[in-house]
């Protein structure tokens, strides 16, 4: 499966196209549901989902998604006795 970082260019392009075709307000309202679906499966995901449902501008979207990218990239893998 693709990593979040690999998906980001496509996510950003989707945002840009939506804003171009529908305007920033409507475009970002529609993108919120996509963001909520994308931001799952990592520690702190619920905090970011709560933030993305309030995004109003393309700039805000870039900022939050970049924060998530850095968080995931710098996250340490979980250690468990089952896989040592």
N, C-alpha and C positions, 0 to 999 in steps of 0.2 A: 504493500500500500504506500501511497505517496505521503511524504511528511508534510506537516503544516507549512513548513518553509517552502517546499516545492509547490504547494497549492497557492501561495500568496500572489504571485503574478496574475493568475487566473481570477482570483477573488478581487484583486484591485481592478483588473480590466472590467469585470462584471459591474463593479461599482461605477466606474467611469462611464460605461455604456448606458447604464440605467439613468445616471444623472444627465448625460447628453440628451437622451430621448425623452425624459419626463421632467427634467428640472431637478435642482438639488433637493428641494423639500420633498416632493413626491418620490423621487428616486431613492433617497435615503430612508424614507419611511418603509418602502418596500424591501430594502436590503436588510433591515433589522431582523426579519424572520430568518433570513439566510445566515446571518451572523450567529444567531442563537443556535442554529442547527450545526454550524461548523465548530463552535467552541465547546467541545466536549472531550472528556477523557484525559484531562490533566489536572494536577493540583492547582486550585485557584480558579478553575473554569467557571464556577457559579458566580464568582465575583465579576468576572469579565462579561458573562452573559447579562448580568444586571446592568452593566455599563453600556453594552452595545444596544440594548433596547431603548436607550435614550439618545443615541447618536443622531445628530441633525445635519452635519456637514460632511463632505468628502474628506476634508482635512482631519476631522475628529476620527473618522473611520481609519484613515492611515495611521494616526497616532496610536489608537487602541490596538489595532492589529499588529503594529510594530512592537508594542510592549509585549503582546502575547508571544510573538516570534522570539523575542529575546528571552522571555521567561522559559519557554519550552527548550530553546537551544542551550540554555545554561542550567537546566534542571539536571539533577543527578539521578541516575537510574535507581529504582527501589531495590534494596538488598533484601533478600529473603533466604531463609535456610533451605528452602526447597530447590533452589537453583544454583547453589554454591558448588 
